[in-house]
Amino acid sequence: MSYRVIANLIRFGIIFVFVSLYDTNIWIMDHSTQNTDSKKLLKTLQDVLKSKKLTYAELAKKLNLSEVTIKRLFSTQNCSLQMIFKICDLIGVSFFDLAALANEDQAVEYFLTDEQEKFFAVNPAYFGILRSLHRGVAPATVSEQWKIKPDRFFRVLRKLEKLNLLEVLPKNQIRMKVIGNIRFQHQGPLARMILRPQIVQFLDHVDAVVKNDDVCMQSAELELSKRHIAELVEEIHALGSKYRARAFRDKNLLSSDKLRPVRWLYAFAPYQTNWQQYKITD
């Protein structure tokens, strides 16, 4: 096991307590100062299996084990790290996604590199395709939605692979390398290309549906003390972080038919409208 893997395990609050030199068998235990522990990890794995509608019998068949063995593995909470890695690989969930899911309020985020942002700023359609694949939409479905023929879609996937965002598998299947919610710089090249026009489109949509029960919009121009300004900024950051974490869990633990695409926009700043821009009329 690489030092990088170990470092990531420590990052998520997981430590190893037993290693045999003859038969490496690393077990997961809870860390006294972290939230993630073995029971939460295995419970989360059960939730992921349920979301993918994968039974113990089906999992046992894929692992060449008996159904009784699989049931005992989860009921006794006695599972080797290698086995958890193997199950994660079989169901298409990274171990680090699983560890993050077990830590319920942790927002897991993937920030695009400068190279990736520059590419998407010039080719925003590729970013849209990446987002669909990242949400779990099957490559064949994405290809159909975008009306792209298989050979051309393969070239699209290869470009995303060269950016180290995914791995292309046989028959246009993929394995995502992006872990967590995709983020980009607010003043980076991609934001300058897509953010302002998309915000205008979004606000036009909100204006049209603002009376719906699942839509809200708040706007105010008031005066606040420095203390309350700092308090509001902190609460906005916390709210965004909280629901990015919820989105990450929902994406991994719920089937796509139970999810809806949403967007939110929080903007706050000390600001005074120039009301003199408007002319007085008689």
SEBAFI-159346 format. One record per residue (C-alpha): x, y, z; residue in one letter; residue number from 1. Coordinates in Angstrom, 3 decimals, always signed. Each point is the difference from the previous one (the first is absolute). Example, Ala and Ser with C-alpha at 12.3 -4.5 7.8 and 13.67 -1.06 7.14 Angstrom:
REM SEBAFI-159346
xx / yy / zz / resn / resi
+12.300 / -4.500 / +7.800 / A / 1
+1.370 / +3.440 / -0.660 / S / 2
This chain:
REM SEBAFI-159346
xx / yy / zz / resn / resi
+0.000 / +0.000 / +0.000 / M / 1
+1.446 / +3.372 / -1.019 / S / 2
+0.836 / +2.827 / +2.396 / Y / 3
-2.490 / +2.153 / -1.923 / R / 4
-2.828 / -2.460 / +0.737 / V / 5
+0.981 / -0.119 / +3.676 / I / 6
+0.109 / +3.803 / +0.150 / A / 7
-3.521 / +0.205 / -1.421 / N / 8
-1.248 / -2.587 / +2.484 / L / 9
+1.466 / +2.017 / +2.861 / I / 10
-1.587 / +3.121 / -1.496 / R / 11
-3.429 / -1.620 / +0.327 / F / 12
+0.675 / -1.064 / +3.594 / G / 13
+0.736 / -3.653 / -0.668 / I / 14
+2.969 / -1.800 / +1.543 / I / 15
+1.454 / -3.478 / -0.316 / F / 16
+0.457 / -2.099 / +3.103 / V / 17
+1.223 / -3.350 / -1.286 / F / 18
+2.408 / -0.887 / -2.789 / V / 19
+1.383 / -3.495 / -0.497 / S / 20
+3.326 / -0.273 / -1.811 / L / 21
-1.002 / -3.380 / -1.371 / Y / 22
-3.577 / +0.657 / -0.999 / D / 23
-0.783 / +3.701 / -0.132 / T / 24
-3.356 / +0.385 / +1.701 / N / 25
-0.748 / +3.593 / +0.875 / I / 26
-3.050 / +0.659 / +2.110 / W / 27
-1.932 / +3.188 / +0.391 / I / 28
-0.615 / +1.409 / +3.431 / M / 29
-1.344 / +3.286 / +1.201 / D / 30
+2.395 / +2.814 / +0.879 / H / 31
-0.695 / +1.598 / +3.369 / S / 32
+0.227 / +3.522 / -1.392 / T / 33
-1.863 / -0.485 / -3.307 / Q / 34
-3.616 / -0.594 / -0.985 / N / 35
+0.507 / -2.813 / -2.495 / T / 36
+0.157 / -3.480 / +1.531 / D / 37
-0.317 / -3.566 / -1.230 / S / 38
-3.689 / -0.358 / +0.863 / K / 39
-0.947 / +3.203 / -1.802 / K / 40
+2.135 / -1.046 / -2.966 / L / 41
-1.672 / -3.400 / -0.342 / L / 42
-3.460 / +1.492 / +0.601 / K / 43
+0.674 / +2.485 / -2.780 / T / 44
+1.136 / -2.821 / -2.264 / L / 45
-3.311 / -1.742 / +0.691 / Q / 46
-1.842 / +3.208 / -0.937 / D / 47
+1.949 / +0.218 / -3.265 / V / 48
-0.825 / -3.635 / -0.832 / L / 49
-3.659 / +0.728 / +0.708 / K / 50
+0.029 / +3.108 / -2.220 / S / 51
+1.432 / -2.094 / -2.825 / K / 52
-2.634 / -2.698 / +0.661 / K / 53
+2.739 / -2.586 / +0.444 / L / 54
-0.940 / -2.928 / +2.276 / T / 55
+2.347 / -1.955 / +2.247 / Y / 56
-0.526 / -3.014 / -2.285 / A / 57
+1.055 / +1.972 / -3.082 / E / 58
+3.002 / +1.461 / +1.811 / L / 59
+1.016 / -3.453 / +1.236 / A / 60
-0.130 / -1.334 / -3.556 / K / 61
+2.230 / +2.807 / -1.277 / K / 62
+2.489 / -0.695 / +2.807 / L / 63
-0.162 / -3.805 / -0.372 / N / 64
-1.131 / -0.285 / +3.614 / L / 65
-3.099 / -1.409 / +1.654 / S / 66
-2.916 / +2.254 / +0.883 / E / 67
+0.407 / -1.126 / +3.627 / V / 68
+3.588 / +1.287 / +0.009 / T / 69
-1.078 / +3.402 / -1.294 / I / 70
-2.804 / +0.264 / +2.559 / K / 71
+2.415 / -0.928 / +2.786 / R / 72
+2.498 / +2.575 / -1.252 / L / 73
-2.524 / +2.820 / +0.472 / F / 74
-1.754 / -1.332 / +3.096 / S / 75
+3.237 / -0.512 / +1.975 / T / 76
+1.585 / +3.242 / -1.270 / Q / 77
+3.147 / -2.077 / -0.618 / N / 78
+1.311 / +0.928 / -3.425 / C / 79
+3.526 / +0.363 / -1.341 / S / 80
+1.071 / +3.138 / -1.790 / L / 81
+0.831 / -2.045 / -3.087 / Q / 82
-3.542 / -1.366 / -0.098 / M / 83
-1.512 / +3.480 / +0.289 / I / 84
+2.243 / +1.216 / -2.822 / F / 85
-1.085 / -3.000 / -2.086 / K / 86
-3.704 / +0.636 / +0.602 / I / 87
+0.434 / +3.693 / -0.804 / C / 88
+1.692 / -0.891 / -3.275 / D / 89
-2.790 / -2.433 / -0.906 / L / 90
-2.779 / +2.531 / +0.597 / I / 91
+1.827 / +2.935 / -1.588 / G / 92
+0.487 / +2.119 / +3.124 / V / 93
+3.426 / +1.226 / +1.051 / S / 94
+1.065 / -0.899 / +3.531 / F / 95
+0.632 / +3.654 / +0.761 / F / 96
-3.523 / +0.891 / -1.133 / D / 97
-1.232 / -2.661 / +2.413 / L / 98
+2.101 / +1.367 / +2.861 / A / 99
-1.238 / +3.522 / -0.706 / A / 100
-3.608 / -1.212 / -0.129 / L / 101
+0.453 / -1.564 / +3.421 / A / 102
+0.993 / +3.421 / +1.291 / N / 103
-3.436 / +1.502 / -0.626 / E / 104
+0.698 / +3.706 / +0.254 / D / 105
+3.263 / +0.015 / -1.922 / Q / 106
-0.190 / +1.821 / -3.315 / A / 107
+2.209 / -1.876 / -2.468 / V / 108
+1.050 / +2.248 / -2.851 / E / 109
+2.104 / -0.349 / -3.118 / Y / 110
+1.497 / +3.264 / -1.222 / F / 111
+0.904 / +0.109 / -3.681 / L / 112
+3.659 / +0.668 / -0.793 / T / 113
+1.057 / +3.047 / -2.017 / D / 114
+0.579 / -2.239 / -3.023 / E / 115
-3.465 / -1.538 / +0.281 / Q / 116
-1.664 / +3.402 / +0.457 / E / 117
+1.747 / +1.460 / -3.037 / K / 118
-1.097 / -2.952 / -2.130 / F / 119
-3.633 / +0.234 / +1.146 / F / 120
-0.040 / +3.777 / -0.464 / A / 121
+0.730 / -0.601 / -3.691 / V / 122
-2.164 / -3.156 / -0.147 / N / 123
-2.914 / +0.487 / +2.447 / P / 124
-1.990 / -2.829 / -1.628 / A / 125
+2.624 / -2.434 / +1.305 / Y / 126
-0.646 / +1.322 / +3.511 / F / 127
-3.712 / -0.670 / -0.435 / G / 128
+0.741 / -3.559 / -1.111 / I / 129
+2.370 / -0.506 / +2.940 / L / 130
-2.684 / +1.185 / +2.442 / R / 131
-2.522 / -2.485 / -1.421 / S / 132
+2.477 / -2.882 / +0.236 / L / 133
+0.943 / +1.091 / +3.519 / H / 134
-3.682 / -0.084 / +1.014 / R / 135
-0.068 / -3.654 / -1.041 / G / 136
-1.738 / +0.296 / -3.370 / V / 137
+1.082 / -2.927 / -2.173 / A / 138
+2.420 / +0.908 / -2.824 / P / 139
-2.390 / -1.413 / -2.616 / A / 140
-2.802 / +2.204 / +1.362 / T / 141
+2.235 / +3.098 / +0.000 / V / 142
+1.027 / -0.773 / -3.583 / S / 143
-3.674 / -0.259 / -0.984 / E / 144
-1.008 / +3.177 / +1.850 / Q / 145
+2.747 / +1.988 / -1.728 / W / 146
-0.698 / -1.727 / -3.350 / K / 147
+3.645 / -1.083 / -0.309 / I / 148
+0.874 / -3.150 / -1.948 / K / 149
+1.937 / -2.700 / +1.937 / P / 150
+3.320 / +0.489 / -1.815 / D / 151
-0.065 / +3.760 / +0.585 / R / 152
-1.157 / -0.456 / +3.596 / F / 153
+2.980 / -2.288 / +0.569 / F / 154
+2.275 / +2.869 / -1.046 / R / 155
-1.807 / +2.271 / +2.485 / V / 156
+0.606 / -2.531 / +2.770 / L / 157
+3.660 / -0.303 / -0.972 / R / 158
+0.458 / +3.765 / +0.335 / K / 159
-1.533 / -0.114 / +3.485 / L / 160
+2.293 / -2.915 / +0.800 / E / 161
+3.063 / +2.003 / -1.076 / K / 162
-1.102 / +2.655 / +2.487 / L / 163
+0.137 / -2.708 / +2.706 / N / 164
-3.718 / +0.292 / +0.725 / L / 165
-1.033 / -3.545 / -0.890 / L / 166
+1.286 / -3.296 / -1.322 / E / 167
-1.387 / -1.395 / -3.266 / V / 168
-0.902 / -3.691 / +0.176 / L / 169
-1.014 / -2.387 / -2.809 / P / 170
-3.280 / +0.661 / -1.834 / K / 171
-0.027 / +3.722 / +0.906 / N / 172
-0.391 / -0.751 / +3.701 / Q / 173
+1.811 / +2.204 / +2.504 / I / 174
+1.334 / +0.183 / +3.527 / R / 175
-0.167 / +3.488 / +1.495 / M / 176
+3.128 / +1.380 / +1.646 / K / 177
-1.807 / +3.048 / +1.353 / V / 178
-0.904 / -0.413 / +3.668 / I / 179
-2.567 / +2.367 / +1.471 / G / 180
-1.888 / +3.030 / -1.274 / N / 181
+1.687 / +1.719 / -2.952 / I / 182
+1.095 / +3.558 / +0.797 / R / 183
+1.843 / +2.715 / -1.944 / F / 184
+1.474 / +3.408 / +0.807 / Q / 185
-2.533 / +2.825 / +0.164 / H / 186
+2.337 / +2.288 / -1.905 / Q / 187
+1.715 / -2.672 / -2.091 / G / 188
-0.205 / -0.490 / -3.777 / P / 189
-2.999 / -2.353 / +0.131 / L / 190
-2.018 / +2.329 / +2.243 / A / 191
+0.742 / +2.949 / -2.284 / R / 192
-1.278 / -2.033 / -2.936 / M / 193
-3.207 / -1.534 / +1.377 / I / 194
-0.970 / +1.421 / +3.387 / L / 195
-1.478 / +3.413 / -0.788 / R / 196
-2.282 / -1.130 / -2.874 / P / 197
-1.081 / -3.062 / +1.983 / Q / 198
-0.871 / +2.153 / +3.029 / I / 199
-2.197 / +2.217 / -2.191 / V / 200
-1.748 / -3.108 / -1.378 / Q / 201
-0.427 / -1.355 / +3.519 / F / 202
-1.478 / +3.222 / +1.392 / L / 203
-2.424 / +0.179 / -2.946 / D / 204
-1.096 / -3.558 / +0.854 / H / 205
-0.382 / +0.802 / +3.722 / V / 206
-2.106 / +3.041 / -0.867 / D / 207
-2.316 / -2.214 / -2.063 / A / 208
-0.472 / -2.684 / +2.679 / V / 209
+0.500 / +1.954 / +3.237 / V / 210
-3.525 / -0.792 / +1.255 / K / 211
+0.689 / -3.747 / +0.021 / N / 212
+0.366 / -1.633 / +3.414 / D / 213
+3.478 / -1.333 / -0.818 / D / 214
+1.380 / +3.390 / -1.106 / V / 215
+1.184 / +2.890 / +2.129 / C / 216
+1.610 / +3.371 / -0.572 / M / 217
+1.178 / +2.578 / +2.538 / Q / 218
+1.102 / +3.503 / -0.867 / S / 219
+0.622 / +2.946 / +2.325 / A / 220
+1.932 / +3.252 / +0.267 / E / 221
+0.408 / +0.939 / +3.664 / L / 222
+2.615 / +1.094 / +2.509 / E / 223
+1.878 / -2.367 / +2.329 / L / 224
+2.719 / +0.290 / +2.613 / S / 225
+3.444 / -1.493 / -0.673 / K / 226
-0.793 / -2.785 / +2.449 / R / 227
-3.186 / -0.990 / -1.778 / H / 228
+1.651 / +0.280 / -3.412 / I / 229
+2.656 / -2.490 / +1.127 / A / 230
-2.705 / -2.236 / +1.482 / E / 231
-2.026 / -0.031 / -3.221 / L / 232
+3.037 / -0.779 / -2.158 / V / 233
+0.924 / -2.896 / +2.293 / E / 234
-3.537 / -1.395 / -0.095 / E / 235
-0.167 / +0.195 / -3.807 / I / 236
+3.293 / -1.895 / -0.305 / H / 237
-1.236 / -2.614 / +2.488 / A / 238
-3.312 / -0.414 / -1.831 / L / 239
+1.735 / -0.547 / -3.333 / G / 240
+2.398 / -2.519 / +1.524 / S / 241
-2.834 / -1.851 / +1.737 / K / 242
-2.057 / -0.531 / -3.126 / Y / 243
+2.964 / -0.818 / -2.223 / R / 244
+0.654 / -2.807 / +2.504 / A / 245
-3.678 / -1.022 / -0.183 / R / 246
+0.182 / +0.008 / -3.808 / A / 247
+3.057 / -2.251 / +0.098 / F / 248
-1.814 / -2.501 / +2.249 / R / 249
-3.226 / +0.094 / -2.003 / D / 250
+1.877 / -0.581 / -3.268 / K / 251
+1.676 / -3.102 / +1.398 / N / 252
-2.784 / -1.417 / +2.172 / L / 253
-3.168 / +0.660 / -2.017 / L / 254
-1.122 / -1.218 / -3.405 / S / 255
-0.146 / +2.589 / -2.767 / S / 256
-3.822 / -0.028 / -0.076 / D / 257
+0.007 / +1.424 / +3.552 / K / 258
+2.271 / +2.932 / -0.877 / L / 259
-0.728 / +3.346 / -1.625 / R / 260
+2.547 / +2.390 / -1.485 / P / 261
+0.107 / +3.223 / +2.025 / V / 262
+1.996 / +3.195 / +0.015 / R / 263
+0.504 / +2.671 / +2.613 / W / 264
+1.721 / +3.350 / +0.028 / L / 265
+1.122 / +1.738 / +3.184 / Y / 266
+1.370 / +3.493 / -0.437 / A / 267
+0.635 / +2.503 / +2.775 / F / 268
+2.204 / +3.085 / +0.190 / A / 269
+0.100 / +3.450 / +1.593 / P / 270
-1.645 / +1.935 / -2.813 / Y / 271
-2.093 / +3.088 / -0.648 / Q / 272
-2.209 / +0.334 / -3.045 / T / 273
+0.522 / +3.154 / -2.037 / N / 274
-3.577 / +1.220 / -0.016 / W / 275
+1.010 / +3.190 / -1.785 / Q / 276
+0.377 / -2.003 / -3.191 / Q / 277
-3.759 / +0.392 / -0.351 / Y / 278
-1.352 / +3.277 / -1.351 / K / 279
-2.777 / +1.973 / +1.701 / I / 280
-3.004 / +0.424 / -2.232 / T / 281
-2.783 / +2.523 / +0.411 / D / 282
